[in-house]
Amino acid sequence: MWGPDDLALPGVKVKIRRSGDKKARWELYSNRRGEFELRVPAGKQDYVIWADTKGYKLPNGNRLQPSPEVAVHIENNERADTGLHLK
């Protein structure tokens, strides 16, 4: 996860849901390197990932715009890497 200056963003809440669900099923926070990790159940499934920037301020005091949702498809028991670039 990167901010407007292309630097890692730690401590940002990340929400993940199955594509057919309306609400997030999982919530976690990015680590000091702006990374996050979650193991989801094995099997064919589409997921939606986004950053909840509500209440998050950059070191300069600016707020981030809400994150666009990112769709991720998992086929079986595989690893999928994705990133979120926030403005």
N, C-alpha and C positions, 0 to 999 in steps of 0.2 A: 504494500500500500504506500503510495507516494502522494506528497502534497504538491501545491502549485509550483514550488521551487525544485521539484524532482528529488526531494530528500525523503527518507523513510519517515512514516508517521506512527509512532508508538502510542498505545493506549486508546486506539479508536475502536469503538464497538462494531463488530461485524455480525450481521444477521444472515441466517441461511434457512431456506424453506424448500420443501418439495414444490415443483412447479404447479401442481394442482391445488396446493394449500394457499390460504389467504394470509395466514400469520406465520411469523418465524417459528421454527421448531427448535433451532439452536442459536445461541448467542455466545460470542467469545470476544476477546480483545486482541488487537495486534500487539506483538511483542516489541522490544526495543529496536528491532531491525525492520519493523513494519510488516512482519510476517504473521500469518495465522495458519492454523492447521486443525482439521477436523476429520475424523474417520466416520464415514456414513455407512449404513448397512450395505453389504454387497448386493449387487443386482443391477439390472437396467433401470435407470431413473434419471430424470432431469431435475436439476436444482437451480435455485435463484439465490444469488449472493449480493449483498449490498452493505454499505457502511452507514451506520446511524451516527451522523455528525452532530446531532442535537446536543448542545451543551459543551461541545469540544471546541477549544480555542487553540490557535497556533501560538507559539512563543511570543510573536509580535502583537498578540491580542485579537487578531482577525479571526473571523469564523469561517468555517468551510461550507461550501454549498452541499446540499444533499447529494449523495452518491447515486449515479445511475445503477440500475440493476444489471447484473451480469449472469447470463445463463450458462450452466455447465452440465454437460451430459456425461453420465457415468455408465459404462457398458456392463461391467461385471465387478471385479475386485481390483480396479486399477487406480492409479494415482492421476489426478488432474491438477495441473498448476494453472493459476489464473492470477490476475492482478487488478487492483483498483487504483485509478489515478484520480485524485480529488482536486477540486479547484476551490 
